[in-house]
């Protein structure tokens, strides 16, 4: 293939299932068409690796699978309609066409690639162009019927000369459209794929999913692209003990784990451990990260009604994930649309990448955080880096003696200390500030000029803090629950001489 589009599928075939009927023992018309089209494109046109979505499993019309089909449509480069009288009467076929048009109206060029269209009208009945859907360009159909003038027209037989001529014309048009598409390298990077090549990439674990979310999982992988280092997945078959061992090793390397959940449990794990019943890979991997220090994003669709899930075990588990007290502050339950979640992942990767952009040598700002408030520290670091400041991090986790020694070493090279006050006790903040003041008074190599405390909404508040009167500690209060307000940190920028 001259060009492999940056889509999950090259072609989506939309058709009315009644058009795939056949005589007993023979394949249906659409089934034969799919086979011929694939064979011509791959074997005769040399488009190796071609991927075609066609619903042969009868998913259409089952509301549990509407989202799966919509995702396949949105992740397909070309949309091919088997246009018949039955197709025109099908509300579901009209919905598929609407999904394709609505999704691609948001793209540059819409359904066009230069002069080539990405919507293909394969006529298997003689339908006048005045009866076509408005989204179909006039006189753009590929005739696969035997009707003349006002005749009804019946689908061409696959072994006829007329069929061979028609499919050849279609294949050439499909190939021309692929060739007109810009290469992935020339295309503008998406929000999730912009990243300087020299920056060390965040390590991400993308958990196993139920089949109903596999397309979104693949879309997310494609969107993240080379911006992240994706850790090895842990798919079946693994028995419970092996899976637990492999999962522990993988999660110890991760900076971010992502879990995509819905009403389906996912694939069961063989050889359950003691005390575990009906365990699945998605559930086991989600449960494993709840108390870990690295950030975990656990997503469900915004349309998911947990109370209506027939599987009571799955419903109870999801309800507990969303509503129970978090075992770790960095375990985030997200209910949103797919696009909103992609945007959130993009922002999170910005914040994680900040950690890898720390300049060598002396840093203007030392961001001191407990692991419980690590995400806010990354967000603040990203804002400071954009202002052209040097940033480094001091994270409190592990052995206390090692933590304090690392903290002291970093203070010596910093001019401004910012202590994050969120999901920690006031005493933790005061101890960090007191240690910094002590070093300023007793260590001549310490270059510290200012101490700041960023007070987050989930903290116990400014009134719980008291500092020695002889050394000024600047308190900044961020009232926004979801992110750091840039106006709050203006004093930080002014303190560094940023205009």
GIHUVEN-V146352 format. One record per helix or strand of 3 or more residues. SS is the DSSP state (2 for helix, 1 for strand). FROM is the first residue (numbers start at 1). TO is the last residue. Records with the same first field share a line. If there is no record, write none. Layout:
SS->FROM-TO  FROM-TO
//
This chain:
1->9-14  52-54  76-83  119-123  141-143  202-206  228-230  256-261  295-301  331-336  363-370  391-396  414-421  450-455  473-477
2->17-20  29-44  63-74  85-89  91-104  129-131  161-180  211-227  240-251  281-289  306-308  312-323  338-356  371-386  400-412  426-442  462-464  490-495
//
